[in-house]
Amino acid sequence: MDPSTGDIILVAIKLLRGIHTSTETLESTIRRLNRESRVWHSLCHPNILPFLGLCRDMGPSPAMISPLCHNGDIHPYLATNPDADRLEIIIGVARGVQYLHSRNIIHGRLKGSNVLIDDIGTPLLSDFGSSKIVDHRGFTTSFQGAARYMAPELMTADEDVDEDEYDGAINPTMMTDVYAFAMLSLEIMTGKRPFSYLRQDTTVVAFVLDGRRPERSRCLPTIFTDPMWMLLEACWDQKPLNRPDIYTVVNQLESLNGSLSSSKTSDPQLSTQDKVAVPSTSVRQPL
């Protein structure tokens, strides 16, 4: 129940599975869950999924509770709303990441399934620090389902990494978030996972380590405009120091959106989609 209105609200309850293999593992997981929950609870932003609390009587480990988003993540939402303003969704995600970085928080798991859409179409970042809760001996790994969004520096083992602190994974950074954001933006624009033409994640890893990135010509039927594609290329640069910070990314995206507003004054038929990508069958040329 919403204490401010008295209305009953539907919630999502997230339980971690497959982690109760030993007392030591369970205790470690509970400590980490509590730590991540405290971080999530401190966040308040229009593009961050609200944290409602922990439920401690549903199993050996606490369950995390958040509002239920009926639209699901970006994939079912875009499938049922193909004309949704995808640039606005990307900007919303970028603002959420900017908020996290302003608080020195790294998301570490940016991907389409971790962006939920609320009832009015607002993107909400979710699953904060989940990759830091359980290491490769637990129910998930750093690579499982995330290799397509991982910066190359996260794909190389480092013997000096503190496993207790980072769960056996290399420490993510704000620049790895920026890299993942670029891949996520590509996913939002095309409706497909990054490197959708590659079946195996292991092949993706080999490509990325070799300096290769998604091919513009293979993102059809989406044709990206030059400014948007150049921004993606900057964000997924092989060298972390060459990538823009998220503040720069937000400014550039808002500039694209602002130029769209000016264009709409002279061409009311111009859509936001035309500013970042156009259908391959459209007669309009990419900007």
C-alpha positions in Angstrom: 0.0 0.0 0.0 1.2 3.5 -0.9 1.5 5.3 2.5 1.0 8.7 0.9 -2.2 7.8 -0.9 -3.5 4.6 0.7 -3.7 3.0 -2.8 -2.8 -0.6 -3.2 0.2 -1.0 -5.5 1.5 -4.1 -7.3 5.1 -5.0 -6.6 7.8 -7.2 -8.0 9.6 -9.6 -5.6 13.1 -10.7 -6.6 14.5 -13.8 -5.1 18.1 -15.1 -5.7 18.2 -18.7 -6.5 20.9 -21.3 -6.3 23.1 -19.6 -3.8 22.3 -21.6 -0.7 25.0 -24.2 -1.2 26.7 -23.6 2.1 26.3 -21.5 5.3 29.3 -19.5 4.4 28.0 -18.7 0.9 24.6 -17.8 2.3 26.0 -15.5 5.0 28.3 -13.7 2.4 25.4 -13.3 0.0 23.1 -11.8 2.7 25.9 -9.3 3.7 26.3 -8.3 0.1 22.5 -8.1 -0.5 22.2 -5.8 2.5 25.0 -3.6 1.2 23.6 -3.3 -2.3 20.1 -2.7 -0.9 21.3 0.2 1.2 22.8 1.8 -1.9 19.6 1.2 -4.0 17.5 2.5 -1.1 19.4 5.8 -1.1 18.7 6.5 -4.8 15.9 8.8 -5.9 15.6 9.8 -9.6 12.9 9.7 -12.3 15.0 7.1 -14.3 15.8 4.8 -11.4 13.5 2.0 -10.3 12.4 2.7 -6.8 13.4 0.4 -4.0 10.6 -0.5 -1.7 12.3 -2.7 0.8 13.5 -6.2 1.7 11.3 -9.2 2.7 13.2 -11.5 5.0 10.6 -14.3 5.5 10.4 -15.7 2.0 13.5 -17.9 2.1 17.0 -18.2 3.4 18.1 -14.9 1.8 16.2 -11.6 1.7 13.9 -10.8 -1.3 14.1 -7.3 -2.9 10.9 -5.5 -3.5 10.2 -2.8 -6.2 7.1 -1.5 -8.1 5.8 -3.9 -10.8 6.4 -2.5 -14.3 3.6 -4.0 -16.5 5.4 -3.0 -19.7 8.4 -5.1 -18.8 11.8 -4.3 -20.1 12.6 -2.5 -23.4 12.1 -5.5 -25.6 8.5 -6.3 -25.0 7.8 -2.6 -24.7 9.3 -1.7 -28.1 7.7 -4.8 -29.7 4.2 -3.5 -28.7 5.1 0.2 -29.1 7.2 0.3 -32.3 6.7 4.0 -32.7 7.9 4.9 -29.2 10.4 7.8 -29.1 13.6 5.8 -28.8 15.8 8.8 -28.5 13.9 9.9 -25.4 14.3 6.4 -24.0 18.1 6.6 -24.6 18.3 10.0 -23.0 16.3 8.8 -20.0 18.8 5.9 -19.6 21.7 8.3 -19.9 20.3 10.6 -17.3 19.8 7.6 -14.9 23.5 6.6 -15.4 24.5 10.3 -15.0 22.7 10.4 -11.7 24.5 7.2 -10.5 27.9 8.5 -11.5 27.2 11.8 -9.8 26.9 9.7 -6.6 30.0 7.7 -7.4 27.9 4.6 -8.1 28.7 2.3 -11.0 25.8 0.3 -12.4 28.0 -2.5 -13.9 25.1 -4.4 -15.6 23.7 -2.0 -18.2 21.7 -4.0 -20.8 18.2 -4.1 -22.2 16.7 -6.5 -19.7 17.8 -4.2 -16.9 15.9 -1.2 -18.3 12.2 -1.4 -17.3 9.5 0.8 -18.7 6.8 2.3 -16.4 3.2 2.9 -17.2 3.9 6.2 -18.9 6.8 5.0 -21.0 9.7 6.2 -18.8 12.8 4.0 -18.7 13.9 2.9 -15.3 17.3 1.4 -14.5 17.2 -1.7 -12.3 19.4 -4.5 -11.0 22.0 -2.4 -9.3 25.2 -4.2 -8.5 23.7 -7.7 -9.0 26.9 -8.8 -10.7 28.8 -8.0 -7.5 26.6 -10.0 -5.2 27.4 -13.5 -6.4 30.7 -14.7 -7.9 31.3 -17.2 -10.6 30.6 -20.0 -8.2 27.0 -18.9 -7.7 24.0 -18.6 -9.8 25.5 -16.2 -12.4 28.7 -15.0 -13.8 30.1 -11.8 -15.2 29.8 -13.1 -18.7 26.5 -14.8 -18.6 24.1 -12.8 -20.8 26.4 -9.7 -20.5 29.3 -10.4 -22.8 27.8 -8.3 -25.5 27.8 -5.2 -23.3 31.2 -5.7 -21.7 34.1 -3.4 -22.3 37.3 -5.2 -23.5 39.1 -4.4 -20.3 36.5 -6.4 -18.3 37.2 -9.5 -20.5 40.8 -10.0 -19.4 41.6 -11.7 -16.1 43.6 -9.8 -13.6 45.5 -11.8 -10.9 45.6 -8.7 -8.6 41.8 -8.4 -8.3 40.4 -8.9 -4.8 37.8 -11.6 -5.2 36.1 -10.8 -1.9 35.5 -7.2 -3.1 34.7 -7.9 -6.7 33.4 -11.5 -6.6 36.1 -12.8 -8.9 35.4 -10.2 -11.6 37.5 -7.3 -12.7 36.3 -4.0 -11.2 33.8 -2.2 -13.4 34.3 1.6 -13.9 32.4 4.6 -15.1 34.1 4.1 -18.4 32.8 0.5 -18.7 29.4 1.8 -17.9 29.8 4.3 -20.8 30.8 1.4 -23.1 27.8 -0.7 -22.0 25.6 2.3 -22.5 26.6 2.6 -26.2 25.7 -1.1 -26.7 22.4 -0.6 -24.9 21.6 2.4 -27.1 22.3 0.3 -30.2 19.9 -2.3 -28.7 17.2 0.3 -28.1 17.5 1.7 -31.6 17.5 -1.6 -33.5 15.4 -3.7 -31.1 18.1 -6.4 -31.3 21.0 -7.4 -29.0 24.4 -6.0 -29.9 26.2 -8.2 -32.4 22.9 -9.8 -33.2 24.5 -11.4 -36.3 26.9 -13.4 -34.1 25.3 -16.4 -32.4 27.9 -17.2 -29.8 29.0 -14.9 -26.9 32.5 -16.4 -27.1 32.7 -15.0 -30.7 31.6 -11.6 -29.5 34.4 -11.6 -26.9 37.0 -12.5 -29.5 35.7 -9.7 -31.8 35.7 -7.1 -29.0 39.2 -8.0 -27.8 40.4 -7.7 -31.4 39.0 -4.2 -31.5 36.0 -4.9 -33.6 32.5 -3.4 -33.0 29.0 -3.8 -34.3 29.0 -3.1 -38.1 26.9 -0.1 -39.1 25.8 -1.8 -42.3 24.6 -4.9 -40.4 22.2 -2.9 -38.2 19.5 -2.9 -40.9 16.7 -2.0 -41.2 17.9 0.8 -38.9 20.1 3.3 -40.6 21.9 5.5 -38.1 22.6 9.2 -38.7 26.3 10.2 -38.7 26.1 12.2 -35.4 24.5 9.3 -33.5 26.8 6.7 -34.9 29.9 8.8 -34.1 28.7 9.1 -30.5 28.3 5.4 -30.2 31.8 4.9 -31.7 33.3 7.3 -29.1 31.6 5.5 -26.3 32.7 2.0 -27.3 36.3 3.0 -28.0 38.8 0.3 -27.2 40.7 2.6 -24.8 38.7 3.7 -21.7 40.4 7.1 -21.5 39.3 7.9 -25.0 35.6 7.5 -24.1 33.5 10.5 -23.1 32.1 10.7 -19.6 28.4 10.3 -19.2 27.9 14.0 -18.7 29.3 14.7 -22.2 27.1 11.9 -23.5 24.0 13.4 -22.0 24.9 16.9 -23.4 25.4 15.5 -26.9 22.1 13.5 -26.8 20.2 16.5 -25.6 21.8 18.6 -28.4 20.5 16.1 -30.9 17.1 16.3 -29.3 17.3 20.1 -29.3 18.1 20.2 -33.0 15.2 18.0 -33.6 12.9 20.5 -31.9 14.2 23.2 -34.2 13.7 21.0 -37.2 10.1 20.2 -36.3 9.3 23.9 -36.5 10.0 23.8 -40.2 9.0 20.2 -40.8 6.2 19.0 -38.6 6.4 15.5 -40.0 10.0 15.0 -38.8 10.1 12.5 -35.9 12.7 12.1 -33.2 13.6 8.7 -34.8 14.8 10.6 -37.9 17.4 12.5 -35.9 19.3 9.3 -34.8 18.1 6.7 -37.3 15.8 6.3 -40.2 14.1 3.2 -41.7 16.0 1.7 -44.6 12.9 2.2 -46.8 12.5 5.9 -46.0 13.3 8.5 -48.7 14.7 10.8 -46.0 18.5 10.8 -46.0 20.4 10.3 -42.7 21.7 13.6 -41.3 
